[in-house]
Structures are given as structure tokens and as C-alpha cells.
Amino acid sequence: MRQIILDTETTGIDPRDGHRLIEIGAVEMVNRRLTGNHYHQYINPERAIEAEAVGIHGITDERVAQEPVFALIADAFWEFIYGAELIIHNAPFDVGFIDHELTMLNKARGTNPLGPVAEHCRVLDTLKMARDKHPGQRNSLDALCKRYEIDNGHRVLHGALLDAEILAEVYLAMTGGQTLLSLDGLNQDANGQASTTGTAGIRRVSSERQPLAVVMPSDDEMAAHRAKLDAVRQSAGQCHWDTFATAEQREQAVE
């Protein structure tokens, strides 16, 4: 499965008030492993950025004044996300801004329509997932990092690409804890060009590393394990994962 973990920064809260995208960051994951392929783009919003928004992401009018407008980057961005499952924290916010930009672009072009996002991509909202999993608790990205012991100490202001990388770790932790691994030693830019510069937050593991040692439980550990399973049976009435054997049973099986 090809998944795109995506985040955006904007000039304000609501596109219906004329607010626009100013940054898009996204990382690609296939079979729960980062590929190193990512998309990152600052955008000239053709309007002022609200002071409250600058306080959140630190992006000023001067920073994006010379960046391309959305119309110039739309096709490359759409090609990057098309057909993937998009993983977004508070997806209605980001998708709403993307669809707003695509709608304005389609009206200006009159042809070659792009979007809406939900008609061409699956969308998974990790905020909704977190609220279902942890009802009544704080479920911001920072709160989830703390809950799942994910280091985001290098994150002072928000940034779309940095937040996308952090969200990838949070998503994997919420859905099984698989460690982020790259499929290769190279990154690629949005046009598919290989790069060895590396993307902050993407971890790579050498293919030459030693295999992990397998440590079997002792009989004392097995006894404690079985006592716990007995407690599960008493409370739930059944237990489906009691499959370990004692050391003596393992020796008899070998004989």
C-alpha cells in the first residue's frame, strides 16, 4: 500500500475567509516503511499571512514572497499524492485547504480539473483515530508524541515536512509500533531525482547489521506468563495466545 503522510501550513484558519496554503510537506511510505521519497514546497499565497499563524509556524510574508504560486506547483503535487492513502492529522482542515486551492485553479484553467482529494485518494484522519483510541485525552501531535514516547524535541515551530515525518512515527505507533525503516539509502525530491542529502527524521538501518539474538523465556518467566494468562481466562473466559512451551517441553519436542 502506498501511503502519503501529509501536513500543510496556511495563512489562517478558514479558506472561506480567503486564506491560502503556504507550505506543503509529505513523505511516502510503502508497506509501513518510508521510501525516502518526499514532497516539500513553500507557496506564495498572494495575500498577507495573519500574525497568529506566523506565531504558530514562523513563516512570514517575506519568506514566501519569491516562492511559486499554487498554480505552478499544483500538477507536481497532484502527481505525488494521486491514488495514495493520505494520512493527515485533522484531515478536514488540510484537505479543505487543498480542495479550495484546486477549485480556484480549475476555475482559472477551465480545463484539466484536479481534485477533489477524496475522490482520488483515501483519507485517514489520525486525529479522529486518536480520539477513538484515547477518548477524553489530549490528542494533539505533541500530546501523542509524549504518549508514545516519540522524540520531537527538535520541533520548536511547526513545519509541514517536519510534522509529516513526526506524524509518520505517531501513526505507526498507534497502529502497531513498527519502526520507521527506509527501503533504500537515497532520498528523492518531488520530481523523483535521487539525493544523498537525507531528510531529517528518516532513519536508515544498515543491511550489514548483525541479526538480532533470539532469547527464549526461562521456566520462571513462563510460570509468570501462565499465571497472567490464567487471570485473563478468569476475567474474559478465554485466551487465544497461550502457545509457549516450557524448556522441558521444548527439549522433548526436539528429541
Secondary structure, DSSP 8 states (H G I E B T S, - for coil): -EEEEEEEEESSS-GGGT--EEEEEEEEEETTEEEEEEEEEE---SS---HHHHHHH---HHHHTTS--HHHHHHHHHHHHTTSEEEETTHHHHHHHHHHHHHHHHHHHSSS----GGGTSEEEEHHHHHHHHSTTS--SHHHHHHHTT---TT-SS--HHHHHHHHHHHHHHHTT-----BSSS-EE-TT--EESS--TT-----TTS---------HHHHHHHHHHHHHHHHHHS--S------HHHHHHHH-
